[in-house]
Amino acid sequence: MMIGKTTLVALFLAFTTHASAGFVSYNEQSLQYNKANLGEKEVALNALIEKANKALLVDVDPVTNKTLLPASGDKHDYFSFGPYWWPNPDTKDGLPYVRRDGEYNMDTKSAATDKQRFIRFANDIKTLGMAYYFTDNELYAKKAVEHLNAWLVDSKTMMNPHLKYAQAIPGIVDGRGIGIIESRLLIPVLDSIYMVREHLSAAQYESIKAWFGQFNDWLVTSNHGFEEDNWHNNHGTWYDAQVVAFSIFVGDEDLAKKRLRISQMRRIGGHFDKQGRQHAELERTRPWHYSNFNLEAYSYLGHFGEMLGVDVWNYEVDGHSLKEGYKYIASYAAGKLDWPYRKPKNFTLSKAYKNILFAHGVYGDEVFDSALYELRKDESNLKEMENLTVVY
């Protein structure tokens, strides 16, 4: 029987429960289709290769390279400052720091601490893994392995598997549970590990797997993890996404399913009203950003649920549903309605692109068709790496 392209695309768009155990956040069938039909994703592929070539030139920069130490005094402990905290204008030494929500303190991006090097590490691994998958250029895989070895394997440079000292506030606290949101960047790293696995020794791979097992244990047993689990906004959702992703990677399916059920029953009803509005995100200084940021975590959780037979996408409680959350954002991304909440100077609808891309494949409603059509008018969206992970 002949299968038309429309039907084929629909098949590849669907996240199946039979996805390879090797991939965590990507759908293997969609990747395979796109690799066989790269002409359809030329813009995204060229952008990926350009980023990967730049990543080849970046020096490996492990956690031990920082010049300021956390309260532990251990250079292997990840260390960062809260981004929205500033020196106190009323004290000579600037302590204790004071909060300015939405105002990013650029001093927190200093190489003296770890946040920026961690971001570069995670983003470069994601880029290099994807570039290797789509080009088979071993230079990308070998560079990725160098980073993985330095951060997760080599005892001289590896990061300790916890975030006890993330988002410290000078003069107030040595580290906070909300710092756990910084490790969300490790989710796609899991897939890049799978993509370059043939270039890892058995010992390296087992060390990496053990690292994630220990990190996940810390997430679910530490006071920091307990605090993050109990946040009512995107912090709680991203905590769920990490626990599920790392559980899948280390083979703890029971823990992954349990956490997905918590996402269903505890998060969705509290995060979305019946119109799909996220009040905890709308009250922030950048409501469009944070509404979409929260949905990005749900995009992961919806996919993980498909893998494990827990339907997050269509879960509904008392008229509150994830689908309405996506539809609410899509109605504004389509450009026919003006966003009624606060808009910062750099406001752009493009922040919604990744969410609409996945919601379009899952739900197929007309509102997602319209939103995706409008968002694709922005050339920068066509360069997004996520275009290579879905079929449309």
Secondary structure, DSSP 8 states (H G I E B T S, - for coil): ----HHHHHHHHHS--TT--TT-SSS-HHHHHHHHHTGGGGHHHHHHHHHHHHHHHTS----GGG-SS--TT--TTS-EEE-TTEE--TTSTT--S-EE-TT---GGGG-TTSSHHHHHHHHHHHHHHHHHHHHH--HHHHHHHHHHHHHHHT-TTT---S--TEEEEBTTTBS--GGGGGGGGGGHHHHHHHHHTGGGS-HHHHHHHHHHHHHHHHHHHHSHHHHHHHT-SSHHHHHHHHHHHHHHHHHT-HHHHHHHHHHIIIIIIHHH--TT---HHHHTSSSHHHHHHHHHHHHHHHHHHHHHHT---TT-EETTEEHHHHHHHHHHHHTTSS---S---TT--GGGGHHHHHHHHHHH--HHHHHHHHHHTTSHHHHT-GGGGTS--
